Amino acid sequence: MKYNKKSPTLMLFHADWCGHCQYFMPNFDKFSSNVNKSKINILKFNADTDQSTIKSFNINGFPTVLLHDPNSNRFIQYAGDRSITDLVKFVNDNTGVNVIN
């Protein structure tokens, strides 16, 4: 995927050893495969391999999902249900972009 700085970016911070992450990952991956990649960037950071990035965002628990809206240049933490429907609603509501194909 080519990164588009003008598009919203949804970031997942996860750990392979985390039970909550293991439960959430199938839904997040299905969400990722069904969104229009020209409208949103999807990034995943693993606690074991991306420690410096996780530290730079002050991530203290897993999974953590952050949305970066380039229009307001703000990061919004996701606190909803770990479902595809709620992820779509979260992105659409906070960016005004319909991310589903």
C-alpha positions in Angstrom: 0.0 0.0 0.0 1.2 3.5 -0.8 0.9 5.9 2.2 -1.2 8.9 1.5 -0.5 11.8 3.9 -3.8 13.5 3.0 -5.9 10.5 4.0 -6.9 9.5 7.5 -4.7 6.8 9.1 -6.0 4.1 11.4 -3.2 2.6 13.5 -3.4 -0.6 15.5 -0.9 -1.2 18.3 -0.9 -4.9 19.3 1.1 -7.7 20.8 1.2 -11.3 19.7 1.0 -12.5 23.3 -2.0 -10.4 24.2 -5.3 -12.4 24.4 -7.4 -9.3 23.7 -5.3 -8.7 20.6 -5.7 -12.3 19.4 -9.5 -11.9 19.8 -9.6 -8.5 18.0 -7.1 -9.2 15.1 -9.5 -11.2 12.9 -12.0 -8.3 12.9 -9.4 -5.7 12.4 -7.9 -7.7 9.5 -11.4 -8.2 7.9 -12.0 -4.4 8.3 -8.7 -3.7 6.7 -9.4 -5.9 3.7 -12.8 -4.3 3.1 -12.0 -0.6 3.3 -11.2 1.6 0.3 -7.4 1.9 0.6 -7.5 5.1 -1.5 -9.5 6.8 1.4 -7.6 5.5 4.5 -4.2 4.3 5.5 -4.1 1.2 7.7 -1.0 0.6 9.8 -0.2 -2.1 12.4 2.6 -1.9 15.0 3.7 -5.0 16.9 4.9 -4.6 20.4 7.8 -7.0 19.8 9.1 -5.6 16.6 8.0 -1.9 16.6 9.0 -0.9 20.2 10.3 2.6 19.3 7.1 3.5 17.5 4.9 2.2 20.3 7.0 4.1 22.8 6.8 7.4 20.7 3.0 7.2 20.9 3.0 6.4 24.7 1.0 3.2 24.2 0.5 1.5 27.5 -2.0 -1.3 26.7 -3.0 -3.5 23.9 -4.8 -3.5 21.6 -4.8 0.3 21.1 -6.3 1.8 18.0 -5.6 5.5 17.1 -7.0 7.4 14.2 -5.1 10.3 12.7 -7.2 12.9 11.0 -5.0 14.9 8.7 -7.5 17.7 8.4 -7.4 18.5 12.1 -4.0 16.9 12.7 -5.4 15.2 15.8 -5.2 11.6 17.1 -8.3 10.0 18.4 -8.3 6.9 20.5 -10.8 4.2 19.7 -12.9 3.1 22.7 -15.7 1.2 21.0 -16.7 -2.4 20.6 -14.1 -4.6 18.8 -16.4 -5.1 15.8 -16.1 -4.2 12.1 -19.3 -2.2 12.3 -18.1 -0.1 15.1 -14.6 0.5 13.5 -16.3 1.7 10.3 -18.6 4.0 12.3 -15.7 5.4 14.3 -13.7 6.2 11.2 -16.7 7.6 9.3 -17.9 9.7 12.2 -14.4 11.2 13.0 -13.3 11.9 9.5 -16.5 12.4 7.4 -15.0 9.8 4.9 -17.0 6.7 3.9 -14.2 4.1 4.0 -16.1 1.1 2.8 -15.8 0.2 -0.9 
